[in-house]
Amino acid sequence: MIGKLDPEERVLETGPEPLPAWFPQTSNEPYDRHDYRFVFRNGESIIFNSYDLLMEQWFNTPALFKSHVEVLDKPHTKNKNKKGGFK
């Protein structure tokens, strides 16, 4: 088509931008925002601070005994030396 195109026609004509072949890692720090509670069918539970340890327990526990996993937020510890607000 010759002439000015509506924005919708331009998008359809050019198509979406391709995704990159890889995504950069933004941090080398471990991801530790959550704890995990593994709950057994009898009501007992174990809390894990590592997702890998949780998954190990999940795969090593027979289906007859496991119930579910709860994702828990880690409690925030505030630094008492800092004074709040902007400077």
Backbone atoms as SQL, in Angstrom:
CREATE TABLE atoms (id INTEGER PRIMARY KEY, chain TEXT, resi INTEGER, resn TEXT, atom TEXT, x REAL, y REAL, z REAL);
INSERT INTO atoms VALUES
  (1, 'A', 1, 'MET', 'N', 0.841, -1.165, 0.000),
  (2, 'A', 1, 'MET', 'CA', 0.000, 0.000, 0.000),
  (3, 'A', 1, 'MET', 'C', 0.895, 1.239, 0.000),
  (4, 'A', 2, 'ILE', 'N', 0.554, 2.233, -0.758),
  (5, 'A', 2, 'ILE', 'CA', 1.325, 3.472, -0.860),
  (6, 'A', 2, 'ILE', 'C', 0.635, 4.538, -0.030),
  (7, 'A', 3, 'GLY', 'N', 1.441, 5.361, 0.672),
  (8, 'A', 3, 'GLY', 'CA', 0.869, 6.437, 1.470),
  (9, 'A', 3, 'GLY', 'C', 1.048, 6.178, 2.945),
  (10, 'A', 4, 'LYS', 'N', 0.485, 7.077, 3.749),
  (11, 'A', 4, 'LYS', 'CA', 0.597, 6.947, 5.197),
  (12, 'A', 4, 'LYS', 'C', -0.287, 5.808, 5.686),
  (13, 'A', 5, 'LEU', 'N', 0.240, 5.078, 6.636),
  (14, 'A', 5, 'LEU', 'CA', -0.503, 3.960, 7.202),
  (15, 'A', 5, 'LEU', 'C', -0.917, 4.283, 8.623),
  (16, 'A', 6, 'ASP', 'N', -2.022, 3.728, 9.043),
  (17, 'A', 6, 'ASP', 'CA', -2.428, 3.825, 10.433),
  (18, 'A', 6, 'ASP', 'C', -1.427, 3.039, 11.288),
  (19, 'A', 7, 'PRO', 'N', -1.299, 3.360, 12.597),
  (20, 'A', 7, 'PRO', 'CA', -0.348, 2.628, 13.437),
  (21, 'A', 7, 'PRO', 'C', -0.576, 1.118, 13.417),
  (22, 'A', 8, 'GLU', 'N', -1.836, 0.696, 13.396),
  (23, 'A', 8, 'GLU', 'CA', -2.131, -0.738, 13.378),
  (24, 'A', 8, 'GLU', 'C', -1.595, -1.383, 12.109),
  (25, 'A', 9, 'GLU', 'N', -1.724, -0.710, 10.994),
  (26, 'A', 9, 'GLU', 'CA', -1.238, -1.268, 9.740),
  (27, 'A', 9, 'GLU', 'C', 0.283, -1.349, 9.725),
  (28, 'A', 10, 'ARG', 'N', 0.955, -0.360, 10.358),
  (29, 'A', 10, 'ARG', 'CA', 2.413, -0.397, 10.424),
  (30, 'A', 10, 'ARG', 'C', 2.894, -1.573, 11.260),
  (31, 'A', 11, 'VAL', 'N', 2.218, -1.837, 12.354),
  (32, 'A', 11, 'VAL', 'CA', 2.604, -2.964, 13.204),
  (33, 'A', 11, 'VAL', 'C', 2.401, -4.269, 12.460),
  (34, 'A', 12, 'LEU', 'N', 1.273, -4.402, 11.779),
  (35, 'A', 12, 'LEU', 'CA', 1.005, -5.634, 11.048),
  (36, 'A', 12, 'LEU', 'C', 1.961, -5.809, 9.876),
  (37, 'A', 13, 'GLU', 'N', 2.383, -4.715, 9.286),
  (38, 'A', 13, 'GLU', 'CA', 3.263, -4.795, 8.131),
  (39, 'A', 13, 'GLU', 'C', 4.679, -5.189, 8.538),
  (40, 'A', 14, 'THR', 'N', 5.188, -4.611, 9.617),
  (41, 'A', 14, 'THR', 'CA', 6.560, -4.899, 10.029),
  (42, 'A', 14, 'THR', 'C', 6.649, -6.099, 10.960),
  (43, 'A', 15, 'GLY', 'N', 5.610, -6.405, 11.691),
  (44, 'A', 15, 'GLY', 'CA', 5.621, -7.528, 12.620),
  (45, 'A', 15, 'GLY', 'C', 6.289, -7.149, 13.930),
  (46, 'A', 16, 'PRO', 'N', 6.171, -8.004, 14.924),
  (47, 'A', 16, 'PRO', 'CA', 6.794, -7.714, 16.210),
  (48, 'A', 16, 'PRO', 'C', 8.310, -7.865, 16.128),
  (49, 'A', 17, 'GLU', 'N', 9.014, -7.172, 17.044),
  (50, 'A', 17, 'GLU', 'CA', 10.464, -7.304, 17.078),
  (51, 'A', 17, 'GLU', 'C', 10.824, -8.684, 17.616),
  (52, 'A', 18, 'PRO', 'N', 11.845, -9.312, 17.064),
  (53, 'A', 18, 'PRO', 'CA', 12.215, -10.653, 17.538),
  (54, 'A', 18, 'PRO', 'C', 12.804, -10.609, 18.943),
  (55, 'A', 19, 'LEU', 'N', 12.603, -11.686, 19.683),
  (56, 'A', 19, 'LEU', 'CA', 13.170, -11.793, 21.023),
  (57, 'A', 19, 'LEU', 'C', 14.655, -12.102, 20.922),
  (58, 'A', 20, 'PRO', 'N', 15.445, -11.668, 21.903),
  (59, 'A', 20, 'PRO', 'CA', 16.872, -11.997, 21.862),
  (60, 'A', 20, 'PRO', 'C', 17.082, -13.496, 22.042),
  (61, 'A', 21, 'ALA', 'N', 18.207, -13.996, 21.545),
  (62, 'A', 21, 'ALA', 'CA', 18.495, -15.424, 21.636),
  (63, 'A', 21, 'ALA', 'C', 18.814, -15.840, 23.069),
  (64, 'A', 22, 'TRP', 'N', 19.228, -14.907, 23.916),
  (65, 'A', 22, 'TRP', 'CA', 19.554, -15.201, 25.303),
  (66, 'A', 22, 'TRP', 'C', 19.220, -13.996, 26.163),
  (67, 'A', 23, 'PHE', 'N', 19.087, -14.229, 27.445),
  (68, 'A', 23, 'PHE', 'CA', 18.794, -13.157, 28.385),
  (69, 'A', 23, 'PHE', 'C', 19.964, -13.036, 29.350),
  (70, 'A', 24, 'PRO', 'N', 20.434, -11.820, 29.618),
  (71, 'A', 24, 'PRO', 'CA', 21.574, -11.669, 30.510),
  (72, 'A', 24, 'PRO', 'C', 21.180, -11.927, 31.963),
  (73, 'A', 25, 'GLN', 'N', 22.134, -12.417, 32.730),
  (74, 'A', 25, 'GLN', 'CA', 21.929, -12.604, 34.155),
  (75, 'A', 25, 'GLN', 'C', 22.156, -11.267, 34.832),
  (76, 'A', 26, 'THR', 'N', 21.227, -10.835, 35.657),
  (77, 'A', 26, 'THR', 'CA', 21.319, -9.507, 36.245),
  (78, 'A', 26, 'THR', 'C', 21.983, -9.494, 37.616),
  (79, 'A', 27, 'SER', 'N', 22.110, -10.668, 38.254),
  (80, 'A', 27, 'SER', 'CA', 22.713, -10.701, 39.581),
  (81, 'A', 27, 'SER', 'C', 23.307, -12.077, 39.843),
  (82, 'A', 28, 'ASN', 'N', 24.417, -12.101, 40.554),
  (83, 'A', 28, 'ASN', 'CA', 25.019, -13.368, 40.964),
  (84, 'A', 28, 'ASN', 'C', 24.582, -13.775, 42.366),
  (85, 'A', 29, 'GLU', 'N', 23.813, -12.910, 43.027),
  (86, 'A', 29, 'GLU', 'CA', 23.338, -13.193, 44.373),
  (87, 'A', 29, 'GLU', 'C', 22.288, -14.304, 44.322),
  (88, 'A', 30, 'PRO', 'N', 22.253, -15.172, 45.350),
  (89, 'A', 30, 'PRO', 'CA', 21.218, -16.209, 45.369),
  (90, 'A', 30, 'PRO', 'C', 19.838, -15.603, 45.570),
  (91, 'A', 31, 'TYR', 'N', 18.859, -16.230, 44.979),
  (92, 'A', 31, 'TYR', 'CA', 17.477, -15.784, 45.121),
  (93, 'A', 31, 'TYR', 'C', 16.955, -16.340, 46.436),
  (94, 'A', 32, 'ASP', 'N', 16.697, -15.471, 47.391),
  (95, 'A', 32, 'ASP', 'CA', 16.304, -15.957, 48.708),
  (96, 'A', 32, 'ASP', 'C', 15.156, -15.154, 49.299),
  (97, 'A', 33, 'ARG', 'N', 14.192, -14.831, 48.507),
  (98, 'A', 33, 'ARG', 'CA', 13.054, -14.051, 48.994),
  (99, 'A', 33, 'ARG', 'C', 12.039, -14.891, 49.739),
  (100, 'A', 34, 'HIS', 'N', 12.058, -16.200, 49.551),
  (101, 'A', 34, 'HIS', 'CA', 11.007, -17.038, 50.105),
  (102, 'A', 34, 'HIS', 'C', 11.567, -18.196, 50.909),
  (103, 'A', 35, 'ASP', 'N', 10.765, -18.635, 51.854),
  (104, 'A', 35, 'ASP', 'CA', 10.940, -19.917, 52.510),
  (105, 'A', 35, 'ASP', 'C', 9.806, -20.796, 51.997),
  (106, 'A', 36, 'TYR', 'N', 9.937, -22.097, 52.210),
  (107, 'A', 36, 'TYR', 'CA', 8.951, -23.035, 51.671),
  (108, 'A', 36, 'TYR', 'C', 8.541, -24.005, 52.762),
  (109, 'A', 37, 'ARG', 'N', 7.239, -24.188, 52.936),
  (110, 'A', 37, 'ARG', 'CA', 6.718, -25.141, 53.911),
  (111, 'A', 37, 'ARG', 'C', 6.193, -26.361, 53.171),
  (112, 'A', 38, 'PHE', 'N', 6.819, -27.497, 53.427),
  (113, 'A', 38, 'PHE', 'CA', 6.392, -28.777, 52.859),
  (114, 'A', 38, 'PHE', 'C', 5.397, -29.382, 53.840),
  (115, 'A', 39, 'VAL', 'N', 4.169, -29.576, 53.418),
  (116, 'A', 39, 'VAL', 'CA', 3.112, -30.074, 54.304),
  (117, 'A', 39, 'VAL', 'C', 2.783, -31.514, 53.934),
  (118, 'A', 40, 'PHE', 'N', 2.809, -32.366, 54.960),
  (119, 'A', 40, 'PHE', 'CA', 2.462, -33.769, 54.775),
  (120, 'A', 40, 'PHE', 'C', 0.962, -33.957, 54.988),
  (121, 'A', 41, 'ARG', 'N', 0.443, -35.071, 54.536),
  (122, 'A', 41, 'ARG', 'CA', -0.999, -35.346, 54.666),
  (123, 'A', 41, 'ARG', 'C', -1.455, -35.450, 56.120),
  (124, 'A', 42, 'ASN', 'N', -0.550, -35.839, 57.012),
  (125, 'A', 42, 'ASN', 'CA', -0.935, -35.971, 58.418),
  (126, 'A', 42, 'ASN', 'C', -0.895, -34.633, 59.156),
  (127, 'A', 43, 'GLY', 'N', -0.583, -33.534, 58.449),
  (128, 'A', 43, 'GLY', 'CA', -0.585, -32.200, 59.050),
  (129, 'A', 43, 'GLY', 'C', 0.782, -31.714, 59.488),
  (130, 'A', 44, 'GLU', 'N', 1.765, -32.601, 59.571),
  (131, 'A', 44, 'GLU', 'CA', 3.112, -32.175, 59.930),
  (132, 'A', 44, 'GLU', 'C', 3.711, -31.386, 58.764),
  (133, 'A', 45, 'SER', 'N', 4.719, -30.563, 59.069),
  (134, 'A', 45, 'SER', 'CA', 5.346, -29.786, 58.006),
  (135, 'A', 45, 'SER', 'C', 6.814, -29.542, 58.322),
  (136, 'A', 46, 'ILE', 'N', 7.570, -29.248, 57.281),
  (137, 'A', 46, 'ILE', 'CA', 8.983, -28.894, 57.383),
  (138, 'A', 46, 'ILE', 'C', 9.164, -27.597, 56.602),
  (139, 'A', 47, 'ILE', 'N', 9.929, -26.661, 57.172),
  (140, 'A', 47, 'ILE', 'CA', 10.203, -25.405, 56.468),
  (141, 'A', 47, 'ILE', 'C', 11.606, -25.461, 55.898),
  (142, 'A', 48, 'PHE', 'N', 11.728, -25.129, 54.613),
  (143, 'A', 48, 'PHE', 'CA', 13.010, -25.102, 53.912),
  (144, 'A', 48, 'PHE', 'C', 13.317, -23.665, 53.520),
  (145, 'A', 49, 'ASN', 'N', 14.589, -23.301, 53.580),
  (146, 'A', 49, 'ASN', 'CA', 14.979, -21.975, 53.105),
  (147, 'A', 49, 'ASN', 'C', 15.614, -22.051, 51.722),
  (148, 'A', 50, 'SER', 'N', 15.625, -23.238, 51.131),
  (149, 'A', 50, 'SER', 'CA', 16.192, -23.438, 49.802),
  (150, 'A', 50, 'SER', 'C', 15.192, -24.191, 48.925),
  (151, 'A', 51, 'TYR', 'N', 14.949, -23.656, 47.746),
  (152, 'A', 51, 'TYR', 'CA', 14.034, -24.317, 46.806),
  (153, 'A', 51, 'TYR', 'C', 14.578, -25.677, 46.386),
  (154, 'A', 52, 'ASP', 'N', 15.897, -25.770, 46.218),
  (155, 'A', 52, 'ASP', 'CA', 16.496, -27.036, 45.798),
  (156, 'A', 52, 'ASP', 'C', 16.298, -28.127, 46.847),
  (157, 'A', 53, 'LEU', 'N', 16.458, -27.764, 48.115),
  (158, 'A', 53, 'LEU', 'CA', 16.235, -28.748, 49.179),
  (159, 'A', 53, 'LEU', 'C', 14.769, -29.157, 49.248),
  (160, 'A', 54, 'LEU', 'N', 13.890, -28.197, 49.042),
  (161, 'A', 54, 'LEU', 'CA', 12.458, -28.497, 49.008),
  (162, 'A', 54, 'LEU', 'C', 12.144, -29.495, 47.896),
  (163, 'A', 55, 'MET', 'N', 12.673, -29.235, 46.707),
  (164, 'A', 55, 'MET', 'CA', 12.391, -30.133, 45.577),
  (165, 'A', 55, 'MET', 'C', 12.975, -31.529, 45.811),
  (166, 'A', 56, 'GLU', 'N', 14.124, -31.594, 46.446),
  (167, 'A', 56, 'GLU', 'CA', 14.703, -32.895, 46.784),
  (168, 'A', 56, 'GLU', 'C', 13.762, -33.677, 47.691),
  (169, 'A', 57, 'GLN', 'N', 13.237, -32.998, 48.718),
  (170, 'A', 57, 'GLN', 'CA', 12.285, -33.645, 49.630),
  (171, 'A', 57, 'GLN', 'C', 11.017, -34.054, 48.887),
  (172, 'A', 58, 'TRP', 'N', 10.516, -33.183, 48.000),
  (173, 'A', 58, 'TRP', 'CA', 9.287, -33.465, 47.255),
  (174, 'A', 58, 'TRP', 'C', 9.431, -34.733, 46.412),
  (175, 'A', 59, 'PHE', 'N', 10.541, -34.847, 45.690),
  (176, 'A', 59, 'PHE', 'CA', 10.726, -35.996, 44.805),
  (177, 'A', 59, 'PHE', 'C', 11.096, -37.274, 45.553),
  (178, 'A', 60, 'ASN', 'N', 11.605, -37.148, 46.773),
  (179, 'A', 60, 'ASN', 'CA', 11.964, -38.328, 47.556),
  (180, 'A', 60, 'ASN', 'C', 10.858, -38.787, 48.498),
  (181, 'A', 61, 'THR', 'N', 9.749, -38.080, 48.548),
  (182, 'A', 61, 'THR', 'CA', 8.620, -38.444, 49.401),
  (183, 'A', 61, 'THR', 'C', 7.552, -39.116, 48.552),
  (184, 'A', 62, 'PRO', 'N', 7.099, -40.291, 48.948),
  (185, 'A', 62, 'PRO', 'CA', 6.031, -40.953, 48.189),
  (186, 'A', 62, 'PRO', 'C', 4.763, -40.093, 48.143),
  (187, 'A', 63, 'ALA', 'N', 4.044, -40.162, 47.043),
  (188, 'A', 63, 'ALA', 'CA', 2.835, -39.354, 46.837),
  (189, 'A', 63, 'ALA', 'C', 1.792, -39.592, 47.923),
  (190, 'A', 64, 'LEU', 'N', 1.803, -40.763, 48.516),
  (191, 'A', 64, 'LEU', 'CA', 0.847, -41.112, 49.563),
  (192, 'A', 64, 'LEU', 'C', 0.986, -40.196, 50.787),
  (193, 'A', 65, 'PHE', 'N', 2.194, -39.673, 51.035),
  (194, 'A', 65, 'PHE', 'CA', 2.457, -38.905, 52.251),
  (195, 'A', 65, 'PHE', 'C', 2.457, -37.393, 52.056),
  (196, 'A', 66, 'LYS', 'N', 2.629, -36.921, 50.834),
  (197, 'A', 66, 'LYS', 'CA', 2.755, -35.473, 50.659),
  (198, 'A', 66, 'LYS', 'C', 1.416, -34.821, 50.328),
  (199, 'A', 67, 'SER', 'N', 1.249, -33.591, 50.830),
  (200, 'A', 67, 'SER', 'CA', 0.018, -32.850, 50.605),
  (201, 'A', 67, 'SER', 'C', 0.260, -31.686, 49.649),
  (202, 'A', 68, 'HIS', 'N', 1.032, -30.678, 50.102),
  (203, 'A', 68, 'HIS', 'CA', 1.266, -29.498, 49.274),
  (204, 'A', 68, 'HIS', 'C', 2.463, -28.721, 49.798),
  (205, 'A', 69, 'VAL', 'N', 2.822, -27.666, 49.057),
  (206, 'A', 69, 'VAL', 'CA', 3.910, -26.772, 49.446),
  (207, 'A', 69, 'VAL', 'C', 3.353, -25.363, 49.546),
  (208, 'A', 70, 'GLU', 'N', 3.729, -24.658, 50.605),
  (209, 'A', 70, 'GLU', 'CA', 3.332, -23.263, 50.774),
  (210, 'A', 70, 'GLU', 'C', 4.572, -22.384, 50.597),
  (211, 'A', 71, 'VAL', 'N', 4.432, -21.302, 49.851),
  (212, 'A', 71, 'VAL', 'CA', 5.517, -20.347, 49.662),
  (213, 'A', 71, 'VAL', 'C', 5.346, -19.249, 50.700),
  (214, 'A', 72, 'LEU', 'N', 6.380, -19.038, 51.510),
  (215, 'A', 72, 'LEU', 'CA', 6.322, -18.080, 52.610),
  (216, 'A', 72, 'LEU', 'C', 7.263, -16.917, 52.334),
  (217, 'A', 73, 'ASP', 'N', 6.816, -15.705, 52.590),
  (218, 'A', 73, 'ASP', 'CA', 7.706, -14.551, 52.484),
  (219, 'A', 73, 'ASP', 'C', 8.669, -14.571, 53.649),
  (220, 'A', 74, 'LYS', 'N', 9.923, -14.253, 53.366),
  (221, 'A', 74, 'LYS', 'CA', 10.894, -14.157, 54.448),
  (222, 'A', 74, 'LYS', 'C', 10.628, -12.883, 55.230),
  (223, 'A', 75, 'PRO', 'N', 10.789, -12.932, 56.535),
  (224, 'A', 75, 'PRO', 'CA', 10.594, -11.710, 57.314),
  (225, 'A', 75, 'PRO', 'C', 11.682, -10.695, 56.983),
  (226, 'A', 76, 'HIS', 'N', 11.288, -9.440, 56.886),
  (227, 'A', 76, 'HIS', 'CA', 12.237, -8.371, 56.585),
  (228, 'A', 76, 'HIS', 'C', 12.888, -7.921, 57.878),
  (229, 'A', 77, 'THR', 'N', 14.212, -7.838, 57.852),
  (230, 'A', 77, 'THR', 'CA', 14.930, -7.313, 59.010),
  (231, 'A', 77, 'THR', 'C', 15.379, -5.911, 58.670),
  (232, 'A', 78, 'LYS', 'N', 14.991, -4.967, 59.497),
  (233, 'A', 78, 'LYS', 'CA', 15.341, -3.574, 59.243),
  (234, 'A', 78, 'LYS', 'C', 16.641, -3.243, 59.955),
  (235, 'A', 79, 'ASN', 'N', 17.460, -2.483, 59.290),
  (236, 'A', 79, 'ASN', 'CA', 18.703, -2.034, 59.876),
  (237, 'A', 79, 'ASN', 'C', 18.389, -0.886, 60.834),
  (238, 'A', 80, 'LYS', 'N', 18.696, -1.061, 62.116),
  (239, 'A', 80, 'LYS', 'CA', 18.338, -0.054, 63.105),
  (240, 'A', 80, 'LYS', 'C', 19.265, 1.158, 63.055),
  (241, 'A', 81, 'ASN', 'N', 20.397, 1.051, 62.358),
  (242, 'A', 81, 'ASN', 'CA', 21.325, 2.171, 62.255),
  (243, 'A', 81, 'ASN', 'C', 20.850, 3.203, 61.234),
  (244, 'A', 82, 'LYS', 'N', 20.004, 2.785, 60.306),
  (245, 'A', 82, 'LYS', 'CA', 19.531, 3.701, 59.264),
  (246, 'A', 82, 'LYS', 'C', 18.384, 4.561, 59.785),
  (247, 'A', 83, 'LYS', 'N', 18.379, 5.778, 59.366),
  (248, 'A', 83, 'LYS', 'CA', 17.269, 6.672, 59.658),
  (249, 'A', 83, 'LYS', 'C', 16.432, 6.749, 58.399),
  (250, 'A', 84, 'GLY', 'N', 15.132, 6.587, 58.523),
  (251, 'A', 84, 'GLY', 'CA', 14.252, 6.548, 57.379),
  (252, 'A', 84, 'GLY', 'C', 14.172, 7.863, 56.628),
  (253, 'A', 85, 'GLY', 'N', 13.692, 7.801, 55.421),
  (254, 'A', 85, 'GLY', 'CA', 13.475, 8.998, 54.620),
  (255, 'A', 85, 'GLY', 'C', 14.599, 9.266, 53.636),
  (256, 'A', 86, 'PHE', 'N', 14.377, 10.257, 52.812),
  (257, 'A', 86, 'PHE', 'CA', 15.358, 10.650, 51.804),
  (258, 'A', 86, 'PHE', 'C', 16.342, 11.641, 52.402),
  (259, 'A', 87, 'LYS', 'N', 17.515, 11.697, 51.813),
  (260, 'A', 87, 'LYS', 'CA', 18.518, 12.656, 52.266),
  (261, 'A', 87, 'LYS', 'C', 18.900, 13.567, 51.138);
